Amino acid sequence: MNNQELQKLTEKISLTHFQKPFRHKALFNPRLRSTGGRYLLHNHNIEINYKYFEEHGMDELIGIVKHELCHYHLHIEGRGYKHRDPEFKKLMQEVGAPRYCTPLVSRRSTSKKHRMYHYKCKDCGMIYIRKRRVNTIKYVCGRCRGKLVLDSVEK
């Protein structure tokens, strides 16, 4: 799918679900990372993350477009377009737009939250457990000033 096809799809969804025309641009933005799409207030364009279409298909893309069109039409009409506004929540329910996107599988990685680094002093054997990596060239053992080496990484 390219930007022209996305534009046509957005215009079609706008007419069928909202009974209003979409008169601005809908395009894929490769810089989007953590969101499925966004509605730009200053120029009324809609940007979509292509990765959601790649991983989850057309149904997810349609849901994202519906969600962004809710922002678009309410903002154009001067009504409550923010997530917390009751008008926005009501319109989303009417058109069947999702509140959140399905998480991307490619964004999931090993969690650094629970990773522990074990360092050992070469001279005295003192063990240091840290949540962050330590520059072993810059830092030395606090007990004997010996060289530190990475002993293990616990996940």
SULHUGI-V679151 format. One record per residue. N is the residue number from 0. PHI is phi in whole degrees, -180 to 180 (none if undefined). Layout:
n: <N/N>
phi: <PHI/PHI>
//
This chain:
n: <0/1/2/3/4/5/6/7/8/9/10/11/12/13/14/15/16/17/18/19/20/21/22/23/24/25/26/27/28/29/30/31/32/33/34/35/36/37/38/39/40/41/42/43/44/45/46/47/48/49/50/51/52/53/54/55/56/57/58/59/60/61/62/63/64/65/66/67/68/69/70/71/72/73/74/75/76/77/78/79/80/81/82/83/84/85/86/87/88/89/90/91/92/93/94/95/96/97/98/99/100/101/102/103/104/105/106/107/108/109/110/111/112/113/114/115/116/117/118/119/120/121/122/123/124/125/126/127/128/129/130/131/132/133/134/135/136/137/138/139/140/141/142/143/144/145/146/147/148/149/150/151/152/153/154>
phi: <none/-117/-64/-66/-66/-64/-60/-64/-62/-65/-63/-66/-62/-62/-72/-76/-95/-110/56/-138/-78/-102/-107/-122/-99/-120/-150/-83/-118/-70/-83/-68/-118/-106/-134/-77/-171/-153/-103/-94/-66/-73/-126/67/-83/-119/-114/-123/-84/-66/-61/-67/-68/-62/-84/-114/89/-68/-62/-65/-61/-63/-62/-65/-63/-59/-60/-70/-68/-62/-58/-59/-67/-67/-66/-61/-83/76/-103/-68/-105/-82/-57/-83/-74/-62/-63/-65/-62/-66/-65/-62/-67/-63/-94/76/-86/-76/-74/-130/-84/-70/-61/-74/-70/-68/-81/-73/-142/-63/-72/-83/-62/-108/-79/-125/-104/-108/-113/-130/-78/-66/-87/-102/82/-62/-107/-117/-113/-131/-82/-113/-67/-116/-76/-73/-80/-85/-105/-127/-63/-76/-87/-124/65/-81/-76/-95/-130/-72/-87/-164/-121/-101/-99>
//
